[in-house]
């Protein structure tokens, strides 16, 4: 029903800063459930996965360690219950 749509978990916005970054970056999501952060290179190869547990906040901020990732351009995906938000990140 239409009422059920309002209760579906979704990721409406994702902000990544600093971007470009070196070492660490913050990912901020408007989210109401647990989610996974997936980082891929431009060929689609999986580089890093991080899980974030829901803790009743309307905005989630997660620090991601990127020290083990070589410099380059990457795709960051936030996935939650079938919803996906995608952003680009540059690591130098």
Secondary structure as the mmCIF struct_conf table of DSSP 4:
data_model
#
loop_
_struct_conf.conf_type_id
_struct_conf.id
_struct_conf.beg_label_comp_id
_struct_conf.beg_label_asym_id
_struct_conf.beg_label_seq_id
_struct_conf.end_label_comp_id
_struct_conf.end_label_asym_id
_struct_conf.end_label_seq_id
HELX_RH_AL_P HELX_RH_AL_P1 UNK A 2 UNK A 5
TURN_TY1_P TURN_TY1_P1 UNK A 6 UNK A 7
BEND BEND1 UNK A 8 UNK A 8
STRN STRN1 UNK A 11 UNK A 17
BEND BEND2 UNK A 18 UNK A 20
STRN STRN2 UNK A 21 UNK A 21
BEND BEND3 UNK A 22 UNK A 23
STRN STRN3 UNK A 24 UNK A 31
BEND BEND4 UNK A 32 UNK A 33
STRN STRN4 UNK A 35 UNK A 41
TURN_TY1_P TURN_TY1_P2 UNK A 42 UNK A 43
STRN STRN5 UNK A 46 UNK A 52
BEND BEND5 UNK A 56 UNK A 56
BEND BEND6 UNK A 58 UNK A 58
STRN STRN6 UNK A 59 UNK A 65
TURN_TY1_P TURN_TY1_P3 UNK A 67 UNK A 68
BEND BEND7 UNK A 69 UNK A 69
BEND BEND8 UNK A 71 UNK A 71
STRN STRN7 UNK A 72 UNK A 80
TURN_TY1_P TURN_TY1_P4 UNK A 81 UNK A 82
STRN STRN8 UNK A 83 UNK A 91
#
